[in-house]
Amino acid sequence: MPNPSLHSHEKEQFIKLFEKEQVDRFEDRLTLLEVFLRTERHVTLAELGDLVRHEGHSFSDAFLSETLALMCHYGFAQANRFDNGQVRYEHRHLGQHHDHMICTKCQRIMEFEDQALEQLQAKIAAIHGFHLLQHKMEMYGICSECLGRREQVLALDTAKPGEFLKITGFTGGGKARLRLLSMGLRLGDEIEVITNIHRGQLVVAAGFNRLVLGQGIARKILVAPVAATEGKP
């Protein structure tokens, strides 16, 4: 939830800095800051533009981009590019640090704080004689809501990169089964998905071997998350 006291402080700092630096179109830029502070999402330039227009304002994309760049320069915003995707902007509150978990299914971005983790990172840096200036952690996976809606058994072509899976079955008849066996894939094998862009080739690791599969053959391999098969015969 938005923190009115914190956002009021951010606004006061913004006014003081931008007036001191004699930034042009000050009132318009202050309006953009206020809209930005009212959203708790990680927004793209286009999404912020939609929020601004929804509140009855009209600014060009160039002006929005320039203002966001200034907000990042003065420490009111931070730009992130999660999973090499679009640039997304979030609040940058002084004295606060958080990391991110990104769901590769629904693209939801969740913030989390863990002091024990922060201390461990500082300790590791010190052990290696490394002077830590800044850091960020991005954890990619599947959120609890998406997991709850997901089938426990799925076709390999729908799996996400980074998933560890167990082969539970084959479809497509004897010919397809023989082809998979010739590649070294058998029921019960655990595999890791390395690459899957849902078109063209899919790359998996089976043991210490990398295998390249077409989407058609991958669709015939049934898999389940390793965690979901643990404890089962």
Legacy VTK file of the C-alpha trace (Angstrom):
# vtk DataFile Version 3.0
C-alpha trace
ASCII
DATASET POLYDATA
POINTS 233 float
0.000 0.000 0.000
1.178 3.572 -0.683
2.850 5.338 2.256
1.428 8.907 2.351
4.109 10.160 4.763
6.963 8.731 2.701
5.512 9.998 -0.563
4.996 13.454 0.938
8.688 13.507 1.843
9.621 12.420 -1.687
7.508 15.236 -3.112
9.169 17.814 -0.850
12.607 16.567 -1.920
11.582 16.673 -5.573
10.377 20.278 -5.283
13.539 21.377 -3.492
15.934 19.718 -5.964
14.145 20.576 -9.190
13.650 24.217 -8.190
17.288 24.509 -7.126
18.449 23.005 -10.432
15.982 25.250 -12.316
14.534 22.329 -14.268
12.093 23.529 -16.919
8.354 22.687 -16.939
8.568 22.110 -13.207
4.809 21.889 -12.552
4.310 19.316 -15.314
7.176 17.205 -14.001
5.759 17.415 -10.471
2.435 16.150 -11.831
4.226 13.148 -13.336
5.963 12.418 -10.024
2.627 12.461 -8.192
1.078 10.009 -10.676
4.178 7.808 -10.445
4.078 7.740 -6.637
0.415 6.747 -6.647
1.142 3.464 -8.404
2.869 0.630 -6.582
3.557 -1.301 -9.785
6.721 -1.556 -11.848
5.600 0.451 -14.881
6.873 0.856 -18.414
6.991 4.245 -20.103
3.796 3.376 -21.994
1.990 2.241 -18.834
2.897 5.446 -17.014
1.604 7.387 -20.023
-1.720 5.535 -19.743
-1.964 6.377 -16.027
-1.219 10.042 -16.755
-3.873 10.223 -19.482
-6.386 8.427 -17.230
-5.981 11.284 -14.749
-6.691 13.856 -17.446
-3.175 14.991 -18.381
-1.529 14.931 -21.786
2.233 14.793 -22.242
4.340 13.545 -25.129
6.317 10.316 -24.848
9.506 12.358 -25.232
8.567 14.506 -22.224
7.634 11.414 -20.185
10.939 9.743 -21.078
12.953 12.859 -20.260
11.206 13.287 -16.901
11.735 9.637 -15.953
15.419 10.015 -16.833
15.613 13.031 -14.511
13.778 11.136 -11.771
16.318 8.313 -12.079
19.207 10.810 -12.131
18.065 12.452 -8.888
17.199 9.149 -7.214
13.383 9.229 -7.205
12.993 6.308 -9.626
14.970 3.247 -10.640
14.986 1.563 -14.031
15.031 -2.241 -14.258
15.109 -4.574 -17.224
13.811 -7.884 -15.870
14.681 -10.974 -17.914
15.979 -8.717 -20.721
12.464 -7.415 -21.265
11.078 -3.883 -21.350
12.511 -1.229 -19.064
10.281 -0.875 -15.993
10.434 1.903 -13.435
9.851 1.649 -9.703
10.089 3.986 -6.715
13.518 4.471 -5.197
13.133 5.381 -1.538
16.344 6.375 0.213
17.554 3.974 2.885
15.443 1.108 1.567
16.513 -1.902 -0.448
14.534 -4.828 -1.791
15.014 -7.635 -4.278
12.643 -9.161 -6.796
10.934 -12.425 -7.642
9.557 -12.566 -11.194
6.984 -15.119 -12.312
7.876 -16.350 -15.800
4.250 -17.423 -16.347
2.190 -14.294 -15.551
5.129 -11.816 -15.429
4.117 -10.685 -11.932
6.952 -8.898 -10.081
7.099 -9.377 -6.310
9.348 -7.394 -3.984
10.911 -8.924 -0.880
13.334 -7.928 1.864
15.541 -10.272 3.867
18.111 -8.842 6.262
19.814 -12.215 6.745
20.339 -12.417 2.982
21.685 -8.852 2.873
24.164 -9.647 5.656
25.251 -12.854 3.930
25.953 -11.003 0.679
28.042 -8.418 2.544
29.912 -11.216 4.350
30.678 -13.033 1.089
31.952 -9.800 -0.470
34.200 -9.184 2.574
35.610 -12.731 2.460
36.726 -12.100 -1.120
38.113 -8.653 -0.298
35.428 -7.106 -2.486
34.152 -3.618 -1.660
30.407 -3.909 -2.263
28.830 -0.741 -3.660
25.438 -1.950 -4.825
23.703 -5.141 -5.809
20.435 -6.580 -6.997
18.912 -10.025 -6.900
16.331 -11.283 -9.376
14.751 -14.682 -8.766
12.810 -16.235 -11.651
10.225 -18.961 -11.195
6.494 -19.589 -11.032
4.325 -17.845 -8.443
1.957 -19.726 -6.123
-1.146 -18.611 -8.046
0.191 -19.892 -11.362
1.338 -23.129 -9.725
-2.152 -23.615 -8.281
-3.686 -23.364 -11.767
-1.074 -25.532 -13.420
-1.527 -29.153 -14.396
0.820 -31.489 -12.526
1.592 -33.348 -15.747
2.329 -31.259 -18.838
3.862 -31.525 -22.261
7.535 -30.601 -22.377
6.963 -27.926 -25.021
5.025 -25.845 -22.443
7.790 -25.912 -19.799
9.813 -22.849 -18.830
13.614 -22.444 -19.002
15.215 -23.331 -15.684
12.627 -25.954 -14.721
13.743 -29.342 -13.426
11.323 -32.037 -14.591
10.850 -35.789 -14.549
9.694 -37.632 -17.666
6.422 -39.393 -16.814
5.233 -40.578 -20.212
5.359 -40.466 -23.994
2.594 -39.956 -26.528
2.651 -40.318 -30.296
2.993 -44.086 -30.658
5.871 -46.551 -30.877
7.813 -44.688 -33.543
8.053 -41.537 -31.430
8.953 -43.595 -28.361
11.788 -45.342 -30.212
13.113 -42.020 -31.465
13.193 -40.643 -27.922
14.838 -43.794 -26.594
17.510 -43.485 -29.282
18.225 -39.985 -27.980
18.699 -41.386 -24.484
15.395 -40.209 -22.956
13.546 -42.716 -20.790
10.696 -42.741 -18.307
11.835 -41.477 -14.933
14.730 -39.413 -16.328
15.169 -35.979 -14.791
15.869 -33.142 -17.188
16.514 -29.410 -17.025
14.983 -27.041 -19.590
17.756 -24.797 -20.902
15.992 -22.979 -23.739
12.383 -22.849 -24.883
11.132 -19.905 -26.901
7.997 -21.852 -27.981
9.026 -21.968 -31.607
11.814 -23.793 -33.347
14.139 -25.756 -31.116
13.973 -26.637 -27.432
17.210 -27.441 -25.571
17.281 -29.645 -22.471
19.979 -31.170 -20.283
19.682 -34.850 -19.449
22.481 -35.756 -17.074
25.608 -34.265 -18.605
24.201 -34.263 -22.146
22.529 -31.430 -24.018
19.720 -32.493 -26.315
18.080 -30.408 -29.021
14.400 -31.191 -29.647
11.897 -29.849 -32.110
8.635 -28.496 -30.676
6.747 -31.388 -32.279
8.706 -34.128 -30.516
8.813 -32.104 -27.261
4.994 -32.039 -27.348
5.021 -35.841 -27.147
7.060 -35.926 -23.921
4.999 -35.733 -20.720
6.763 -34.309 -17.694
6.053 -33.276 -14.114
7.951 -30.906 -11.790
10.522 -32.847 -9.773
9.029 -31.551 -6.506
5.595 -32.888 -7.498
6.983 -36.396 -8.072
9.038 -36.633 -4.868
7.852 -39.301 -2.481
5.851 -41.078 -5.207
6.759 -44.505 -6.581
LINES 1 234
233 0 1 2 3 4 5 6 7 8 9 10 11 12 13 14 15 16 17 18 19 20 21 22 23 24 25 26 27 28 29 30 31 32 33 34 35 36 37 38 39 40 41 42 43 44 45 46 47 48 49 50 51 52 53 54 55 56 57 58 59 60 61 62 63 64 65 66 67 68 69 70 71 72 73 74 75 76 77 78 79 80 81 82 83 84 85 86 87 88 89 90 91 92 93 94 95 96 97 98 99 100 101 102 103 104 105 106 107 108 109 110 111 112 113 114 115 116 117 118 119 120 121 122 123 124 125 126 127 128 129 130 131 132 133 134 135 136 137 138 139 140 141 142 143 144 145 146 147 148 149 150 151 152 153 154 155 156 157 158 159 160 161 162 163 164 165 166 167 168 169 170 171 172 173 174 175 176 177 178 179 180 181 182 183 184 185 186 187 188 189 190 191 192 193 194 195 196 197 198 199 200 201 202 203 204 205 206 207 208 209 210 211 212 213 214 215 216 217 218 219 220 221 222 223 224 225 226 227 228 229 230 231 232
